[in-house]
């Protein structure tokens, strides 16, 4: 009997994860995380059947490059959080709390959602694609 599964999850910085690193792993490729400076290489993986980015018509070309796309996602998250919590309140205590909360958000941001589907073993690799 064929068994299918679908799992949903998040890539969260609080768990020490990076969407850039996960993208490299899931696609069996090599990416450098510009935020941390770490490089991730999973190019030797042979078990990746399909990995792709789905983008709407008219999306810029860089969106289809996973290394660029996920680095942009990480940078966007930082930019929004830093913009929201700039620490320019005249109240020192409020300012300190805001900056502490900013640091908390930067370290716990969820930068991606994962949707993982398992294809039954009964299907050939060609059928699975």
C-alpha positions as CSV (number, residue, x, y, z in Angstrom):
1,X,0.0,0.0,0.0
2,X,1.4,3.4,-0.9
3,X,1.9,5.8,2.0
4,X,2.0,9.5,1.5
5,X,2.9,12.2,4.0
6,X,2.9,15.9,4.3
7,X,4.6,17.9,7.0
8,X,4.5,21.6,7.6
9,X,7.0,23.5,9.7
10,X,9.0,26.7,10.2
11,X,12.7,27.6,9.9
12,X,13.3,29.5,13.1
13,X,16.4,31.3,14.3
14,X,15.6,30.4,17.9
15,X,16.4,26.8,16.9
16,X,19.7,27.8,15.4
17,X,18.3,27.3,11.8
18,X,18.8,29.4,8.7
19,X,16.6,29.5,5.7
20,X,19.8,29.7,3.5
21,X,21.2,26.6,5.1
22,X,17.9,24.7,4.8
23,X,17.6,25.7,1.2
24,X,21.1,24.3,0.5
25,X,20.2,21.1,2.2
26,X,16.8,20.6,0.6
27,X,18.1,21.4,-2.9
28,X,21.4,19.5,-2.6
29,X,23.4,22.5,-3.5
30,X,25.9,25.0,-2.0
31,X,24.9,28.4,-0.5
32,X,26.7,31.0,1.6
33,X,24.7,32.6,4.3
34,X,25.6,36.3,4.1
35,X,24.1,37.0,7.6
36,X,26.3,34.5,9.4
37,X,29.2,34.2,6.9
38,X,28.8,30.4,7.0
39,X,28.9,28.3,3.8
40,X,26.7,25.2,3.4
41,X,27.4,22.5,0.9
42,X,25.2,19.6,0.2
43,X,26.1,19.2,-3.4
44,X,27.0,15.5,-2.9
45,X,23.5,14.6,-2.0
46,X,22.1,12.1,-4.5
47,X,18.6,11.7,-3.0
48,X,17.1,15.0,-4.2
49,X,14.5,14.2,-6.8
50,X,13.1,17.7,-7.3
51,X,13.7,21.1,-5.8
52,X,12.4,24.4,-7.2
53,X,11.1,27.8,-6.3
54,X,7.7,28.7,-7.5
55,X,7.3,32.4,-8.4
56,X,4.6,34.4,-10.0
57,X,4.9,35.7,-13.6
58,X,6.9,38.9,-13.8
59,X,9.0,38.1,-10.7
60,X,12.6,39.2,-11.0
61,X,15.1,36.6,-12.2
62,X,17.0,36.6,-8.8
63,X,13.9,35.2,-7.1
64,X,14.5,31.9,-8.9
65,X,18.1,31.6,-7.6
66,X,17.7,29.9,-4.1
67,X,21.0,31.3,-2.7
68,X,20.1,34.9,-3.6
69,X,16.4,34.5,-2.7
70,X,16.9,33.1,0.8
71,X,19.7,35.6,1.6
72,X,17.2,38.3,0.6
73,X,14.6,36.8,2.9
74,X,17.0,36.8,5.8
75,X,18.0,40.4,5.1
76,X,14.4,41.6,4.8
77,X,13.5,40.1,8.1
78,X,16.4,42.0,9.8
79,X,15.5,45.2,8.0
80,X,11.9,45.1,9.1
81,X,12.7,44.4,12.7
82,X,15.5,47.0,12.8
83,X,13.2,49.6,11.2
84,X,10.4,48.9,13.7
85,X,12.6,49.0,16.8
86,X,15.1,51.8,16.2
87,X,15.5,52.8,19.8
88,X,14.8,56.5,19.4
89,X,12.3,57.0,22.2
90,X,13.0,59.9,24.6
91,X,12.0,57.6,27.5
92,X,15.2,55.7,28.4
93,X,13.5,52.8,30.1
94,X,11.1,52.4,27.1
95,X,14.0,52.7,24.7
96,X,15.9,50.0,26.5
97,X,12.9,47.6,26.5
98,X,12.3,48.3,22.8
99,X,16.0,47.5,21.9
100,X,15.9,44.4,24.1
101,X,12.7,43.2,22.3
102,X,14.4,44.0,18.9
103,X,17.3,41.7,19.8
104,X,14.8,39.1,20.9
105,X,13.0,39.3,17.6
106,X,16.2,39.2,15.6
107,X,17.3,36.0,17.4
108,X,13.9,34.2,17.2
109,X,12.6,35.2,13.7
110,X,10.8,32.6,11.6
111,X,12.2,33.2,8.2
112,X,10.6,30.4,6.2
113,X,7.8,27.9,6.2
114,X,8.5,24.4,5.1
115,X,6.1,22.1,3.2
116,X,7.6,18.6,2.9
117,X,5.9,15.9,1.0
118,X,7.0,12.3,0.9
119,X,6.4,10.4,-2.3
120,X,5.6,6.6,-2.0
121,X,8.5,4.2,-2.7
122,X,6.3,2.4,-5.2
123,X,6.8,5.3,-7.6
124,X,9.9,5.5,-9.8
125,X,12.1,8.6,-9.7
126,X,10.7,9.6,-13.1
127,X,7.1,9.3,-11.8
128,X,7.9,11.2,-8.7
129,X,9.2,14.2,-10.6
